[in-house]
């Protein structure tokens, strides 16, 4: 409708959803509805859009254009290979030292979904430690502080390792895209000028980082349309 009514050219529309299958279905429907080609129309998942953005502009924040996108298994193997670099006690049981790798990766992914960087996490742990130093604490509180500090340091180490290996995980695609656009206003302006209308499908599945990305690109005109399902929210 935006194209047929002359409100936008195909290249001015950004449509995003959550799975490759859903993106493919959207493309098929648009192909049927439009009487001509739409090669410049951006219909993709959030992660595909951010991967393209980082390959185009990532060098401006020190990233390799040829970075490797890590699967969960790739990330597990990378941690296992560099396991001695992690200063673990709570998360390193004697019988099975690598038992908690998968759990830590899930935790790091959730942090990235909330746009919490390793530096943010370390600062949080340091603030907790400073607050506890001025109070009388019980053993349970001390144990929790040790656990959080260990996780913060592990998250920082993990991020260093994947960057050293010119790699990025799926959560990092969104978080680093946000960092790129906030750090470099010139690039943000280019992205905003290109994508004048933003459409988001399956909006109920949007996490905090994805929603921040959508809002950032949509400003200041906020030509944003979302579709969600209350029953899936």
N, C-alpha and C positions, 0 to 999 in steps of 0.2 A: 504494500500500500504506500509506504514512504517513497518508493522508487516510482511507482505508477503515477502518483499525485505530484511528482516533481519536487518533493521536499528534500530528497537526498539522492546522490549518486551511489551506486553499489559500494564504492570504496569508502564512503563516509559512514557506513553502518558496521557496527561490531556486535555480533550475536554470539553469546557464550552459553554453554551448558556444561554438564559434568562428566559425560561419558562419550567415547568415540562413536558408539552406536547412536546415541541421541543426536550428536552433531551431524552424523551421516544422514539420519532421517530428516533433520531440518534442511539440509542441503537438497535432498531429493524433492521435498515439498516446494521449496523455492524454485527449483528448476522447472517444475510442472507449472507453477503459477506465473513465472516470468516468460514473456514472449521472446526474450533474447538472452544472450550469455551474461554471466555475472562473475567473470573470472576474478575480479578484484574484491568480491564480497567476502568478508572475514567471518566465517562460521566455524567455531572450534570449541574445544574444551578450554577451561581456564588455564590448565597446565600447558596446552599447546600454544595458546596465545602468549603466555609468559616466556615459554622457551624461545619462541620467535623473537620476542622483544629483547631478551638477553643475548641472543646470538647477533642481533643487529647492533645493540648498543652496549653490551656488557663490557667491552674493552674500555669504555669510559670510566668504569669503576674497578678496573684491574683484572677483569675476568678474561679467560681465554675464549675466543669465538668457537673453538672446537671442543668445548667441555663435553664430558660424558655424562649422560643422564643415568643416575643409579636406580636400579630396582631395589626392593627391600633385601633381596638375596645378595646383590652386589654390595650394599651397605654393610650387611652382616659380615661378609667375607673380608671387607676392608678393615672393619674393627678387629676381627679375629687376627688378621695379619699384623696389625699394629697394637695388639692388646697390651703389650708391656708399657706402652706410652700412657696408659690410663692408670691414674693413682686411685685404685679402688680397694676398699676394705669391706664396707657394708654390702656392696654389690659384687663381691668376689668370694663366693662360698668355697670352702676348701675342697669339697668333693667334686665340684664341677665349676671351675673358675669362670667359664663363659656362659653360665646358666642364664644370666640376666641381660645378655646383649639384645635380644629381641624386644624385651620389655623397655630397655633404655631407648631403643630406636623409636618405639611407639611414643614414648614420652617426649623425645626430641621433636617428633613430627607434630604432636599436639601443641608444643610450644610454638613451632613455626606457624601452625594454623591460627594461633593467637597473635602472630607477629611479634613474638618475644625472641630477641636475638640472644646469642650466647653472652654478650656483654650485659644485656638487660638482666639475664638470669644471675650472672655473677654479682652484679650490683645489688640485686634482691637478697642474695645469700649474705653479702657483706653487711647490709643494713640489719638483717636479722641477727647476725653475730654481734654487731655493735650494740643493739638493743638488749640482747641477752647478757652481755658483759656487765651491764649496769644493774642487773636484777639478780635475785636469788632464784636459780632454776632447779627443777627436779630432773631426775635421770631421763624421764620420758621426753621432756623438752630438749634436753641436750642431745639425745639420740636423733630426734627429728631434725635438729640443726645440722648434725653431722651428715645425715642422709641427704638433705637439700644441698649442702655445700659440695658433697661428693657428686651429686647429679649435675650441679652447675659447672664444676670443673670438667666432668666427663663430656658434657655438651660442648664446651669450648674446645676441648681436645679433638672431639669428633669433627667439628666444623673446620679446624685447622687441617686435619688429615685429608678431608675430601677436597678442600681447596688446593692443597699441595699436589693432589692427584688430578687437578683440572676436572673435577667432578662436581655434580650438584644432585641433590635428591629432590623428590617431587615437592615436598614442603618448601624447600629452598627456592624453587621457581617463583612462587608467589611472594615470599618474604624479600628476596633480592630484587624482584621487579618493583616492589613498593619502595625499597631503599633507593634504587636507581632513579625512579621518577621524583622522589622527594629531594634527593641530593642534587639532581641536575634539572633545574627548571626549564632549560632550553629544550631538552628532550621531551619533558612533560608537555610543553607547549605544542611541539610537533605532533605528539600523539593525540592531544585534544583537538587540534585543527583537522586531523585526518578523520577521527571517529566522532562525528557530530551527533550520532544517535546510537544508544547502547540498549541492547535487548538481552535479558537474562532469563533463561528457562530453568525450571526446577529450583526456584529461588529459595525454597525451604531448606535446601542442602548447603546453602552458602555459609562458610565459616567466617570468622571475624576478619582474617587477612584478605580473603576474597572480596568481602563487602567493602573494606577500606579501599581496595584497588578500584572497584567499580565506582565508588563515590569520588575518588581522586580524579579519575579520567573524565567522569561526567561533568564535573564542575567547569565553569560557573553556570552554564545554561541548564544543566541537569535534564537533558532530553533522555530520560531513562524509563524503560518499561520492563517490568518484571512479571513473571508468571510463577505462581506457587500453588501448592496443594495443602490446604489446611490439615487434611487427614494424614499427611506424611510429615507434618512439621513437628 
